[in-house]
Amino acid sequence: MKFIAIFFLVNMIAVPIANAQDILSFQQRTSFAYKKMMQARKDVDVTTKMMIEADSELQRVQTQFEKAQEEYESAKNKLEQANLTLEQAERNWEQASAILMQEWGESERR
């Protein structure tokens, strides 16, 4: 009977010690998980800020690119117009030269 009483007392003392160790282990795991969660939140915040800055930079570069495209198209149109003007001026010069050559030729024959 003494054995049963001693066994019962030992179990009553051992169970709370085992439960205390389990609780301590759970507390440590919970603390570790909390630290990991807080680091993950920090990482998300930092990454979100980086993404916002990158998006802003992308918008700025896209705007510059669109402006450069417009300037390119404008310059291209001006070049086409300048080439047309040059072609017309060359034709006019050739016609005027031909007329001058004719006039000289006729004046020499007279």
Number of C-alpha atoms within 10 A of each C-alpha: 6 7 8 9 10 11 11 12 11 11 12 11 10 12 11 11 12 11 11 12 12 12 12 12 12 12 12 12 12 12 12 12 12 12 12 12 12 12 12 12 12 12 12 12 12 12 12 12 12 12 12 12 12 12 12 12 12 12 12 12 12 12 12 12 12 12 12 12 12 12 12 12 12 12 12 12 12 12 12 12 12 12 12 12 12 12 12 12 12 12 12 12 12 12 12 12 12 12 12 12 12 12 12 12 11 10 9 8 7 6
